[in-house]
Amino acid sequence: MYEQAATSDCAGVVAAEAPAADRMQFIRQTYAHLGGAIILFMLLELRLLNSELGMTMVRAMRSTRWSWLLILGGFVLVGNLAERFARSDRSVALQYAGLSLYVVAEAVIFLPLLTIARAVAGPDVIPTAMLITGIMFAGLTTAVFVSRENFNWLRGALTIGSMAGLGTIVCSILFGFSLGTLFSAAMVLLACGYILYYTSKVLHEFRIGSHVAAALALFAAVMLLFWYVVRILMSRRR
């Protein structure tokens, strides 16, 4: 009861400047929502991977390279919209709508990759990639929490890396060349950078009450890491 009242009084205060009880409550809420988003993603993906609807979606998404380009563009737009919703100061319902929308979008865009991974690399590739992603995320999170380092200085490099990565992906779709293991490794490094960056923002920059937006940011970084871990495992098992 005290923590709920304190959190309400400190809403809008930067987590680093809030009382310890409110800061810990914010961190717990952030990671609880992150865990909920991951569980929802897993349930949706499991349902789609084992349904005719999911297979129909995969066939449609893989019909032409242009369809995948449209899907990628739609994902970027939906992601931006979801982030805007999650950062809303007007409505808690809108915040949750943004997080839910982003989880659904991730489940859809992951569907072709995980379908191919399961068929080409074997049924254990997905749980293996999940385990590797979880270990890496836990290690990076622990490093930030122990060091208390503010990784805001990574922002410029992450922005440039994201633009370069997205541009390379678009070019690969347009001109039909494949993205190799080296590219996947570079994107894993980018995802790790985002995890460091957003975890430090949870400690230093996000405001009390913005746990839904913080969870969405971390979820996006985890999904980016998971995507390229899956791709690396696929390339090694072919």
Phi and psi in degrees as a GROMACS rama.xvg file:
@    title "Ramachandran Plot"
@    xaxis  label "Phi"
@    yaxis  label "Psi"
@TYPE xy
-61.9708  -44.0157  TYR-2
-63.9216  -39.6722  GLU-3
-63.7344  -42.7719  GLN-4
-66.52  -39.9729  ALA-5
-66.157  -40.3819  ALA-6
-62.9888  -39.9874  THR-7
-62.6885  -42.9253  SER-8
-66.0348  -31.0023  ASP-9
-98.2313  8.27885  CYS-10
-56.7823  130.882  ALA-11
94.3466  -11.4902  GLY-12
-81.6237  138.113  VAL-13
-58.7238  135.358  VAL-14
-54.9804  -39.3551  ALA-15
-64.4721  -23.1824  ALA-16
-100.641  -3.30644  GLU-17
-83.2203  159.586  ALA-18
-57.5944  154.716  PRO-19
-56.4722  -40.8286  ALA-20
-63.103  -42.198  ALA-21
-70.2695  -37.6205  ASP-22
-64.0174  -43.9783  ARG-23
-66.2884  -37.821  MET-24
-62.7822  -42.5453  GLN-25
-62.4205  -43.9162  PHE-26
-63.8267  -43.5353  ILE-27
-61.6164  -42.8586  ARG-28
-64.1197  -41.292  GLN-29
-59.9924  -49.7502  THR-30
-76.3409  -25.0029  TYR-31
-67.0881  -41.7109  ALA-32
-69.7401  -35.3665  HIS-33
-61.3095  -46.7241  LEU-34
-60.3092  -41.605  GLY-35
-62.2498  -40.4929  GLY-36
-64.4015  -40.4611  ALA-37
-66.0986  -42.0514  ILE-38
-63.775  -42.7393  ILE-39
-62.5112  -41.9893  LEU-40
-59.2886  -45.0758  PHE-41
-63.2599  -42.1282  MET-42
-65.4952  -43.8821  LEU-43
-63.6925  -43.4693  LEU-44
-66.4776  -41.5948  GLU-45
-61.1365  -41.9251  LEU-46
-64.2011  -46.0616  ARG-47
-68.0143  -39.7873  LEU-48
-65.9173  -20.6098  LEU-49
-116.999  27.6153  ASN-50
-131.185  155.503  SER-51
-66.3457  -34.3422  GLU-52
-59.4432  -43.9674  LEU-53
-61.9307  -42.8958  GLY-54
-67.7501  -34.6719  MET-55
-64.464  -40.7276  THR-56
-63.6142  -40.3778  MET-57
-62.5521  -45.1785  VAL-58
-61.7591  -40.4896  ARG-59
-67.3175  -40.484  ALA-60
-70.7802  -26.0638  MET-61
-100.959  7.56368  ARG-62
-63.0736  -43.8454  SER-63
-143.382  161.309  THR-64
-68.6771  -25.3247  ARG-65
-69.1358  -34.9259  TRP-66
-63.6572  -39.0131  SER-67
-67.7433  -34.1594  TRP-68
-65.081  -40.7662  LEU-69
-64.8728  -40.0478  LEU-70
-64.552  -42.2329  ILE-71
-62.6027  -44.4255  LEU-72
-62.7086  -41.0542  GLY-73
-64.0409  -37.4862  GLY-74
-64.482  -41.1336  PHE-75
-62.6543  -43.8821  VAL-76
-65.3338  -45.36  LEU-77
-63.4482  -39.8298  VAL-78
-61.327  -43.1822  GLY-79
-64.306  -40.5558  ASN-80
-65.3292  -43.528  LEU-81
-62.2649  -41.1192  ALA-82
-64.565  -39.378  GLU-83
-63.5211  -42.1711  ARG-84
-61.854  -45.7198  PHE-85
-64.1024  -25.3878  ALA-86
-91.0276  3.33377  ARG-87
-61.7374  134.921  SER-88
-94.9917  -4.21494  ASP-89
-93.6059  -33.0575  ARG-90
-143.972  124.921  SER-91
-66.8726  -37.2221  VAL-92
-60.3786  -38.3411  ALA-93
-67.3098  -36.0762  LEU-94
-60.7211  -47.0069  GLN-95
-68.1919  -33.2656  TYR-96
-62.8167  -39.6579  ALA-97
-64.5788  -45.6591  GLY-98
-63.8105  -43.3825  LEU-99
-64.0663  -41.8248  SER-100
-60.5472  -41.3068  LEU-101
-68.3992  -39.028  TYR-102
-61.7893  -44.2079  VAL-103
-62.3289  -43.185  VAL-104
-61.2194  -41.4494  ALA-105
-64.4294  -40.8746  GLU-106
-61.5788  -38.9651  ALA-107
-70.1605  -46.9653  VAL-108
-71.8436  -24.8376  ILE-109
-77.564  -19.074  PHE-110
-56.3963  -49.4101  LEU-111
-62.8511  -41.734  PRO-112
-60.9579  -47.8668  LEU-113
-71.4529  -30.6472  LEU-114
-64.0596  -46.639  THR-115
-66.4474  -42.4328  ILE-116
-59.6647  -43.5791  ALA-117
-66.32  -35.7232  ARG-118
-78.0747  -37.7693  ALA-119
-89.6608  -44.2934  VAL-120
-101.076  -5.24301  ALA-121
104.464  159.15  GLY-122
-67.8608  -17.9432  PRO-123
-87.481  -4.56415  ASP-124
-66.7799  -36.0816  VAL-125
-69.0511  -52.1067  ILE-126
-61.1634  -32.6368  PRO-127
-64.8369  -44.1105  THR-128
-64.5567  -37.3416  ALA-129
-63.5906  -41.7076  MET-130
-64.7259  -45.9826  LEU-131
-61.802  -45.3862  ILE-132
-60.4836  -43.7837  THR-133
-62.4472  -41.8447  GLY-134
-65.708  -43.6127  ILE-135
-64.4436  -42.8826  MET-136
-63.0388  -43.7475  PHE-137
-62.8636  -41.2223  ALA-138
-64.8414  -44.6937  GLY-139
-66.73  -40.7193  LEU-140
-63.2316  -44.287  THR-141
-61.684  -41.1943  THR-142
-59.6382  -40.7232  ALA-143
-69.6529  -44.7815  VAL-144
-67.0023  -33.9913  PHE-145
-75.6852  -44.3851  VAL-146
-78.8433  -25.5169  SER-147
61.7609  20.1825  ARG-148
-70.2857  141.509  GLU-149
-96.7961  112.887  ASN-150
-93.8187  27.8216  PHE-151
-61.0374  -24.6332  ASN-152
-66.162  -13.448  TRP-153
-78.9395  -11.2073  LEU-154
-55.3148  -48.9527  ARG-155
-61.7093  -46.1241  GLY-156
-63.4215  -39.2326  ALA-157
-66.5436  -39.2189  LEU-158
-63.2355  -46.2933  THR-159
-64.1795  -43.9651  ILE-160
-62.4534  -39.3932  GLY-161
-65.1882  -43.7511  SER-162
-64.3557  -41.5839  MET-163
-65.5485  -42.4533  ALA-164
-64.152  -46.0749  GLY-165
-63.5508  -41.1353  LEU-166
-62.2393  -41.0994  GLY-167
-64.2374  -40.6486  THR-168
-63.6881  -44.8431  ILE-169
-62.1091  -42.9903  VAL-170
-63.6383  -37.126  CYS-171
-65.3631  -35.0612  SER-172
-71.4305  -43.6135  ILE-173
-68.5122  -40.5838  LEU-174
-106.396  -1.19006  PHE-175
76.5429  20.8351  GLY-176
-96.8786  154.962  PHE-177
-91.4587  150.854  SER-178
-96.3599  119.531  LEU-179
-84.4818  -173.162  GLY-180
-64.5728  -33.8924  THR-181
-61.7375  -41.5861  LEU-182
-63.7959  -43.5142  PHE-183
-60.6238  -40.8275  SER-184
-63.4995  -40.0622  ALA-185
-63.9794  -38.3677  ALA-186
-71.6934  -30.4891  MET-187
-62.381  -43.6886  VAL-188
-61.7674  -39.9828  LEU-189
-62.6588  -44.7974  LEU-190
-61.8826  -40.7944  ALA-191
-62.3817  -39.065  CYS-192
-61.9898  -41.0747  GLY-193
-65.8644  -37.8731  TYR-194
-63.1867  -44.6672  ILE-195
-60.4184  -44.4157  LEU-196
-64.1126  -49.9364  TYR-197
-73.9233  -31.5441  TYR-198
-65.2863  -41.2572  THR-199
-68.2175  -30.0817  SER-200
-66.9161  -34.8406  LYS-201
-60.4328  -39.1059  VAL-202
-77.5518  -34.1513  LEU-203
-118.004  -27.0798  HIS-204
-125.318  -34.3516  GLU-205
-62.9527  148.972  PHE-206
-94.4348  150.09  ARG-207
-56.0241  130.853  ILE-208
99.125  -10.8993  GLY-209
-99.9631  29.857  SER-210
-65.9003  -27.7511  HIS-211
-68.7707  -44.7009  VAL-212
-64.4465  -39.4382  ALA-213
-64.1881  -41.1756  ALA-214
-64.569  -39.3752  ALA-215
-63.2555  -42.6908  LEU-216
-61.3903  -45.3478  ALA-217
-66.595  -39.45  LEU-218
-60.7069  -43.3445  PHE-219
-60.3075  -41.5021  ALA-220
-67.1076  -41.3573  ALA-221
-63.6508  -41.5889  VAL-222
-66.4337  -36.9298  MET-223
-62.0875  -43.8413  LEU-224
-63.3241  -45.5075  LEU-225
-59.9686  -42.3412  PHE-226
-56.425  -48.6262  TRP-227
-82.7097  -22.1901  TYR-228
-65.8255  -42.3047  VAL-229
-59.7116  -45.3128  VAL-230
-62.3806  -40.7143  ARG-231
-65.3729  -43.0452  ILE-232
-63.2655  -38.7814  LEU-233
-62.4424  -44.0839  MET-234
-65.8285  -31.1592  SER-235
-77.9666  -22.3034  ARG-236
-101.192  -5.1453  ARG-237
